[in-house]
Amino acid sequence: MISFCVTTYNTSKTFDKFFNSFNGLLIEYEIVIVDNNSQDGTKEYFERFKNEHVKFIQEKCNRGEGRNIAIKNSTGDYIIMLDADIEYKQLQSVVELCLDPTNNKILTHFRSGIVGVNITGAPKDIFIKLGLYPPINCYEDIYLWDLANNLKIFKRIDIPVDYADNIRIDELTGTISEWRYSKGRYEYLKRWIEKSADIIFVKGQNYSAFKKFNRVDSLRKTIYSLFLFVIGKVYSRFIIKVPTIEDKAKQIAGQSMKTSDF
């Protein structure tokens, strides 16, 4: 069975289109949804929504923690991570790629040309051997991709752009704006600092790489990005309590030598 694992926060407006993704799916599956205590009617939506495939869990968590809660509460042999603000047009085709026998011992990243459309799939035991996701709110998927790549159990597959669409919410896609998740300017700034700290930590970025990643192209953006980098650097060093990808890979490789895995 396939377990589709999904994290949500204030995405109730996208659920109808998201669930269209599963129409006509020709496999046995479940959808495990972990919601970070949304205040937009998400809980009420699932109280009304009747679907035998759906398991809904509401718990205070960041995105990495939420992904792990979903995986731990899944019953499938194979995990596919999805986002609730995406309508997947060709999900059956992605599932068939996931279940290709050549992918049964690796983590696979399915990448689309559409911003924000990233699908990660792997047998459940691969996620467990990798130690699941780091408990950070952004770029937790990049951490896991880079970790799997370091251990040589990673494959990236480009999928056609017609496989998925972003769902627009109040004129914002959510994949490129933090406003959807914020209740005011203070929380908006806090989220950007945390987001900056996460990518600085995950990719080990210096300021030059940070500017390039954020596409800084003006004096105003340069000043703002310098502020975010300095604060984010301090945050990533003293607040994020996660092993670096290199240290985590060494730890897993050492455990694998004892058990003959990988």
Secondary structure, 3 states (H helix, E strand, C coil): CEEEEEEECCCHHHHHHHHHCCCCCCCCEEEEEEECCCCCCHHHHHHHCCCCCEEEEECCCCHHHHHHHHHHCCCCCEEEEEECCEEECCHHHHHHHHCCHHHCCCEEEEECCCCCCEEEEEEHHHHHHCCCCCCCCCCHHHHHHHHHHHCCCEEEEECCHHHEEECCECCECCCCCCHHHCCCHHHHHHHHHHHHHHHHHHHCCCHHHHHHHCCCCCHHHHHHHHHHHHHHHHHHHHCCCCCCHHHHHHHHHHHHHHHCCC
